[in-house]
């Protein structure tokens, strides 16, 4: 697909959000951008209460900070796992293994703090 064709398709996918199903339109846009995954979680009903029942048993979710009052629905459209990363771009040749530890010495200075991740002890 050429650059202009891709731009046109992306534009069409974005315009589709004005009507139709949010979940379906989002999946179509992700597909156009090359993101595919069949690993989804379907909440029924797909609302805040069901989300909290499924994922916040300890009650730590902060509705105000998440602007939960503005939520219209909750849909898990895509799960990024080793399988999706390895097949990115349709090549199936990316070497990736999430079980491998990250060598924090190779990260730019401040990366851990920027993301709220503690560095190794003694640093």
N, C-alpha and C positions, 0 to 999 in steps of 0.2 A: 504494500500500500504506500503510495507516495505521500509526501509531506502535506500537500494541499488536501488530498483525500482524507488523511487522518484528521487534519484540522476541521474539515467539514463534518466529519463523523462526530468528533468531539463536540462541536457546536450543536449539532442535532441532538446529541445525547443530553447536553445541558438544557436545551430548550424543552426537552421532554419532561423536565421536572415541573414545568408549569401545570401539567395535567398528568393524570395517570397515577400509578402506584409508586410511592417513594422507594420502597424496597426494590421493586423490579427495575426502576429507572437507575438506581444506584448500582445495581449489579450490572446493568448494560453499560454504564459509563466505566466501571472498573474493568469490564471485559474489553472494551475499546482501548483502554490504556494498557492492556496486556496483563492484568491481574486476574488470575483465575484460582478458585478454590471451591471445592465441593464441601469443605468442612465448615458447617454453619450450625448455629444454635437457633432453634426456633422457639420463641416464647409465645405462649398462648394463654391469655391475650398478650400482645406485645406492648405492654404498658409499664409504667414505673413500678407499680405495685408488684407485678409479676417479676420484674427485674430484681427488686429488693428481696422478694421471697427466694429467688434462685441464687442470688450472689451476695447477700448481706445478712446472713444469719446472726452475726454478732452486732449488727446495728451501728457500724462505724461510718456508713455512707453519709456524707454531708450534703443534704438536698440544696441548701442555700448556695453553697459554693459551686455546686454543679448546675445551678439554675434549673433544677428539676421541674419547677413550675412551668417552664417553657417547653418541656419535652412533649412532643406529639405522639411518639412511638419509640420503641426500642427494638432494633434489629441488629443481629450479629451477622454481617454480610460476608466476612472474610476472616480466615484464620491463617496467619503466616507461620508456617512450620518449616522444618528442614525440607520436606517434599516440595513445597512451593518455591523455596529459594533455589534448590538444586535444579529445578526446571525453568527458572526465570528466562524469559526470552526464547523459550522453546528449544534451547540448546541442550538442556539436560546434562551439562558438563561442569557446572559450577561445583567446586569442592567446598562443601559446607557441612559442618557437624556441630550442632548446638550443644553437644555434651562436652566439647572442648573448652577448657578454661581460657579466659581472656588474659593475655599478658599485659597487665596495666602499665608496664614500662614503655610500651609502644604507643600508648594513648597520648594525645597532646596534653600538656600540662593544664590542669584545671578541669579536665573532662569529667572526672568523678564528682567533683563538687558541683559542676554545672548541672548534673543530672541527679544530684542528691544521693550519689552512691559513695559509700565510704571506701577509701583506698585500703591497701594492705596495712596491717598493724605495723607501727614503727615508722610510718611515713609522715 
